[in-house]
Amino acid sequence: MSTNPEGATPGFLVWRLSMKWRVAVDRAVAPLGLTHAQYSLVASLYGMHREGLRPSQRQLADHTGLEPLYVSKLARALEAAGLVKRTRDPADPRAVQLSLTEQGREVTRRAIKVVQGLLEQLLGPLGGLDGRRTKAFSRELATLLDVPLDPPTEKPTEVSTDASAENETELER
């Protein structure tokens, strides 16, 4: 599917785009021994460390949008690969803090360069990473990401029999 199919919903198109990009990132970072999900975790961790943060697994889950249990699983695999160090938070013994090892920082820097090149290619039709249309697209996506997942609770509206009769009359016309 390379074009906008007639009748495709925005949700379907976002899903298709996310799947396409996930596969592209998986392929791009595979030579570095990472999956797309692992890349999301180490790149986010790298950025958070640059801001002076040492996040817990839960904070990293909130930041990435991944489920906390999945972040824990990814962190364990990255720890086994020597890329991430997991330590107990001294302020909260239930929390696990994450940090990149020196090897993890090196792999992450290389992966970020690879993914930046990939994004430049994928965003080419919108003017590349720094394009005006890309920036507008990013703002629109951020707006959609800010919508809460829980639907608003509304009271069902009652339809009077008079209104129903009016609707039937309108349909008959």
Contacts in CASP RR format, 6 or more apart in sequence:
PFRMAT RR
TARGET T0000
AUTHOR 0000-0000-0000
METHOD contacts of the structure
MODEL  1
MSTNPEGATPGFLVWRLSMKWRVAVDRAVAPLGLTHAQYSLVASLYGMHR
EGLRPSQRQLADHTGLEPLYVSKLARALEAAGLVKRTRDPADPRAVQLSL
TEQGREVTRRAIKVVQGLLEQLLGPLGGLDGRRTKAFSRELATLLDVPLD
PPTEKPTEVSTDASAENETELER
1 16 0 8 1.000
4 13 0 8 1.000
14 144 0 8 1.000
21 122 0 8 1.000
22 36 0 8 1.000
24 118 0 8 1.000
24 122 0 8 1.000
25 36 0 8 1.000
25 39 0 8 1.000
25 115 0 8 1.000
25 118 0 8 1.000
26 35 0 8 1.000
26 36 0 8 1.000
28 114 0 8 1.000
28 115 0 8 1.000
28 118 0 8 1.000
29 35 0 8 1.000
29 36 0 8 1.000
29 38 0 8 1.000
29 39 0 8 1.000
29 111 0 8 1.000
29 114 0 8 1.000
29 115 0 8 1.000
32 107 0 8 1.000
32 110 0 8 1.000
32 111 0 8 1.000
32 114 0 8 1.000
33 81 0 8 1.000
33 107 0 8 1.000
34 42 0 8 1.000
34 107 0 8 1.000
34 111 0 8 1.000
37 66 0 8 1.000
37 70 0 8 1.000
37 74 0 8 1.000
38 74 0 8 1.000
38 77 0 8 1.000
38 78 0 8 1.000
39 111 0 8 1.000
39 115 0 8 1.000
40 64 0 8 1.000
40 66 0 8 1.000
41 60 0 8 1.000
41 64 0 8 1.000
41 66 0 8 1.000
41 71 0 8 1.000
41 74 0 8 1.000
41 75 0 8 1.000
41 78 0 8 1.000
41 84 0 8 1.000
42 78 0 8 1.000
42 83 0 8 1.000
42 84 0 8 1.000
42 100 0 8 1.000
42 104 0 8 1.000
42 107 0 8 1.000
42 108 0 8 1.000
42 111 0 8 1.000
43 108 0 8 1.000
43 111 0 8 1.000
43 112 0 8 1.000
43 115 0 8 1.000
44 60 0 8 1.000
44 63 0 8 1.000
44 64 0 8 1.000
45 55 0 8 1.000
45 60 0 8 1.000
45 84 0 8 1.000
45 98 0 8 1.000
45 99 0 8 1.000
45 100 0 8 1.000
45 108 0 8 1.000
46 100 0 8 1.000
46 105 0 8 1.000
46 108 0 8 1.000
46 109 0 8 1.000
46 112 0 8 1.000
48 54 0 8 1.000
48 55 0 8 1.000
48 59 0 8 1.000
48 60 0 8 1.000
48 63 0 8 1.000
49 99 0 8 1.000
49 100 0 8 1.000
53 59 0 8 1.000
54 97 0 8 1.000
54 98 0 8 1.000
54 99 0 8 1.000
55 63 0 8 1.000
55 97 0 8 1.000
55 98 0 8 1.000
56 89 0 8 1.000
56 92 0 8 1.000
56 95 0 8 1.000
56 96 0 8 1.000
56 97 0 8 1.000
56 98 0 8 1.000
57 68 0 8 1.000
57 71 0 8 1.000
57 72 0 8 1.000
57 75 0 8 1.000
57 86 0 8 1.000
57 95 0 8 1.000
57 96 0 8 1.000
57 97 0 8 1.000
57 98 0 8 1.000
58 68 0 8 1.000
58 71 0 8 1.000
58 95 0 8 1.000
60 66 0 8 1.000
60 71 0 8 1.000
60 75 0 8 1.000
60 98 0 8 1.000
61 67 0 8 1.000
61 68 0 8 1.000
61 70 0 8 1.000
61 71 0 8 1.000
64 71 0 8 1.000
66 74 0 8 1.000
72 96 0 8 1.000
75 84 0 8 1.000
75 86 0 8 1.000
75 96 0 8 1.000
75 98 0 8 1.000
76 86 0 8 1.000
78 84 0 8 1.000
79 85 0 8 1.000
79 86 0 8 1.000
82 101 0 8 1.000
82 103 0 8 1.000
82 104 0 8 1.000
83 100 0 8 1.000
83 101 0 8 1.000
83 103 0 8 1.000
83 104 0 8 1.000
83 107 0 8 1.000
83 108 0 8 1.000
84 98 0 8 1.000
84 99 0 8 1.000
84 100 0 8 1.000
84 101 0 8 1.000
84 104 0 8 1.000
85 98 0 8 1.000
85 99 0 8 1.000
85 100 0 8 1.000
85 101 0 8 1.000
86 96 0 8 1.000
86 97 0 8 1.000
86 98 0 8 1.000
87 96 0 8 1.000
87 97 0 8 1.000
87 99 0 8 1.000
88 95 0 8 1.000
88 96 0 8 1.000
88 97 0 8 1.000
89 95 0 8 1.000
89 96 0 8 1.000
89 97 0 8 1.000
100 108 0 8 1.000
116 129 0 8 1.000
119 128 0 8 1.000
119 129 0 8 1.000
120 128 0 8 1.000
120 129 0 8 1.000
123 129 0 8 1.000
123 131 0 8 1.000
123 134 0 8 1.000
126 133 0 8 1.000
126 134 0 8 1.000
126 137 0 8 1.000
127 133 0 8 1.000
127 134 0 8 1.000
128 134 0 8 1.000
END
